[in-house]
Amino acid sequence: MKRRDFLVRVAAAGGSTYAAMKALDLLGEPSPAAAQSGPFRLPRAGGGKRVIILGAGIAGMTAAYELNKAGYKCFLLEARSRSGGRCWTVRTGDQIEETTGTVQTAQFAQGEYFNPGPARIPQHHVTIDYCRELGVPLQVFANLNYEQYYYNEGVPGALAGKKVRAREAKADMRGYIAELLAKAVSRDALEQPLSENDKARLVEFLRTYGGLNADLFYTGSARRGYIAERQGAGDRPGKFESPYSLSALINLGFAGYESFEQGYDQQMMMFQPIGGMDQIARALDKKVPGIRYGAEVNEIRKTTSGVRVVYTQNGGQQEIKGDYCICTIPLSVLRKIPADFSPEMQTAIAGVDYAVTGKSALQFNRRFWEEDENIMGGITSTNIGLGTIWYPSYGYLSKRGVVVGYYNFGAQAEEFGALAPEARVQRALEIGSRIHPQYNSHFETGMSLHWPNIPYNLGGWATYTTQTRQQYYARLNQPDGNIYLCGEHLSYLTGWMAGAFESARVVTQQINALG
Ligand code: PHE
């Protein structure tokens, strides 16, 4: 029996082709060590097989890029007039259209830009490897800056409506935790028996770690920053305020903020392409010539030996046939396209939710966050409807800057999304000026978007629950006939470009393994 026949039988019997391939060592996956030592390569030659790829976002272009290297013939259909999908940068003159019919045209100054989608890359993601391979220059993106604020209103305690520097909150919380533990240890209040020597060493560690005084009390420290006159020369030793109270910090929601910041993917120092996230898409699309733009998919059909896709381009209907189809269309859009998917596949495609999320960009003619508040990049977190406010990690010390006025999810995003784009900007300014009153005198121009309203996306990214991951994910990862789904939604890195890159590798390996 040929490899392909075997795999087709496994699939027909309801088994996992992917698992079977793995068992047969057909994926040709490089060893982890090898994966790090050079670009990804498909092991077998494609022999001119025709692959129709739906969507020229990161997943589709990467699949084409990898398959082209191995000698396949790829045909990329893209509904938009540009490549990149969510990997997108808006500059002056660019437009944001929503399904409600609104169109905004960016009025930013030359050199300013806005990344409506992906805007930060962790150091361990495969995205960085593709930037290296494609020659996309990167710069640091300050994701966690100790100068940024936590700003919550309506919380109990002294910190309601106060701009709390992350630095202050972190120094104080660490101090209190160290103090509590140091006292417990020195008073033998812990269950664990500790030798006198261990106790002394642990207490000394905690004293240093938390910035405690000789009596093991946390009374504040210069770690939380100086107030008023900063530390300097002559008669300026610097003064720091007494700490916030432990209960006020708990009430502020410190644990929630800090646990997000500690996420493996949410690193303190992240990266962004210089000049806008779309530099990644541009570098990729140079490698995959012949993308058919303005090509909207109408039907996805199985044929006896392959696939057939019907699409509209320039007002006329066209058809293309191939051996395989790699479909990167988001499930939120795919579920509305007539297709020959099996009933289980159709149910799985319909069953996965998409993130409700939105963003705004506000251009100011003065970098007051830098000039007045010493915030050089970073992200303020708040509970007043905005989610987060992002300060730019480029153009430091220059005249203007584009701030992300809100980036939020769920109910907060719904509230903004229900408004007209201009009204969202107004609301971002009104609410945001409670944190930065300078908004009122320095605003120049802004725009906003609501991802559920963006044509060809209809949502932010796939959001699996434990249940939908269990029910649908395995099915979505198996080909349906010769149709392979691909994209961030076919990964455990949903909401990241890395998910799209990784999925493109998986799917091209699956096809390549069939010989
Ligand atoms: N990658 C996106 C971000 O960093 C979306 C995301 C958020 C994905 C949180 C996972 C977790 O904002």
Boltz pocket constraint, residues with backbone or C-beta under 6 A from the ligand:
constraints:
  - pocket:
      binder: B
      contacts: [[A, 120], [A, 494], [A, 495], [A, 496]]
      max_distance: 6.0
